[in-house]
Amino acid sequence: MASRTEIFGLYRSLLRTARDLCDYNIREYTKRRTTDGFRQNQKLTDPDSILLAYEEGKNQLALAKRQSVVYSLYVPKVKSVMELDDAAITTN
């Protein structure tokens, strides 16, 4: 069975990985999904279901880390419309 420390470590790792995502929508979705998932599973008492939820969380962490790498490879040059200069807006 996963210890309480390991579970909180997984939670912190998921939030830390979400913080590294460059896209705002994906970053916020990942944070929201993490907190919702942990809140949903917080009342689990059966050791088998706790272990299953912990393993699913580890899988989600690995997925988030892979996505973080992929998204970092394709970061847009301009993060938002507010960062465009006036010349780029008038020429289009």
C-alpha positions, 0 to 999 in steps of 0.5 A: 500500500502507498504511504501517506507521504508517497500520496502527497508526493504524487500530488505535489509532483502532478501540480509541479508538472502542471506548472511547467506546461506552457499553455494556460488552458492545459495547465489549468485543466491539469491542475483542476483534474489533479485536485478533483481526482485527489478529492474524489479518492480521499475517502477511499479506505480499501487498500486495494482501491487506494493502491489502484488509485495511486497507480493511476495517479503515477500513470497520469504523472508520466503522461503529464511529463510526456505532454510537457516535453511535447508542448515545450517543443511547439511553443508558439512564438507569441503567447497571446494576442496582447503580445503582438506589436502594432505593425503585425496587426496593421499588416494583416 
